[in-house]
């Protein structure tokens, strides 16, 4: 339930703006957010999300229970180019690429119900301590 994109030709700083928007969201919410976001990396992250969902389906998971567990954007390779500057000098231009890792998690209702029961036990023990 993972997907990886290497050497995406956009700086990590710009891609992280979009990645932060979909972190922790369900698949449907993340797709809707990426569909209407006017950023260059939105369609690419949408394809990566679809790839991760396809990987999850091949393992037997359903798309309704999935959410974006983690998404990290790291610095990739750097293309070094040069352009002319004033007085015959040359200045370097660094074109940074990104490595994007996306991992999906499953939302399991039984664990959420047991967490609610555990919270009630803690609150009742606090009441007993006050008495």
N, C-alpha and C positions, 0 to 999 in steps of 0.2 A: 504494500500500500504506500509505496514511495515512488517519487519521480525525480529525475535529475536533469538539469539543463546546463550544459557546459558552454563556455565561450559565447555567451550572448553579448552582442555588440552594443552595450549601453552601460553607463557607469553604475556601480552598485548603489550609490547615493540616490539616483533617480528611480531605480527599481524598488528600493526599500519603501518609498512613499506608497507604492501600489501594494506591496506585500503586506504592509502594516494594516491596510484596510480589510484584507480578507482573512487575517490570522484569527483563528477561533470561531469562524462562522461556519454554518452548514454549507453543503455543496450548492444548494439552490440560492442561498443568499450571496455566496461568493460569486457565482456565475452572473447573477443580476448586477452586482456591484461592478464587476469587470466589463460587463456588456455596455454600460452607459458611462464609463469613466473615460474622459478624453486624454489619455496618456499613451505614449508609444508602447509601453510594456504591457498594457492591458490585454491585447489579443494574445500575446505570447504566454502570459501567465494563465490565460484561459485555456490554451492548448495544453499547458503543463498540468493544469487541474484535471482536464479531460483524460490525459494520459494516466494520472494517478488513480482516477476513478476506474479506468479500464483495467489497470493492474489489480485493483481491489475486487472487481467483478470476477476476474480470472481466479481469484482465491476464494470466491464464494460469498463475498459481502454484497449487501444491497446499498444503492446510492442514497436511500432515504435516511439511513442510520449513520452516514459518514459526515465528518466535519474536518476542517483544516486544523490538524493538531499542531504542527510546526511548519514554518516556512522561514528559511534562512537565505540571505543573499550575501555572498562572499565575493571578494575581489579575485578576479581570474587573471588571465594573461594580459600583458600590456604591450600594445604596439607602439613603438617609438618612431615618430616622424619628425621631420625638421621643416621649418618654413623660414623664409628670409625675414630678417629684422633690419632695423636701420643701421647705416654705416657699414654695410657689408657683412654683418654678423648673421649667425643662424641661431634660431631659438628652437628648443625642443617642444614638441606637442605629444603628450601621452594620451593614447586612446585606450582607456581601461575597459576590460570586459568583465562580465559577471558570471558567477556560478550560483545557480538557484536550486535549492533542495526543498522539496515539498513532501510532507508526510501527512497522511490522513489517519484519523482515529475513528473508532466506532463509539457511538453513544449507546450505552447499554442501560435500559430502564431498570433492570433488577438491582444493579449496583446503586443507582440513584435512590431507590426505595430503601435499601438497607442503610444508606448514609443518613436518610431522614430519621430512621428509627434510632440510629446511634446518637443523633443530635438530641432526641427526646430524652434518652437515658441520661445524657450529660446534664440536661436542664433539671431533671428530677433529682439528681444527686446534689445539684446546687441548692435546690429548695430544702433538701434534708439537712444540708450543712448550715443553712441560715436558721433553722428551727432550733 
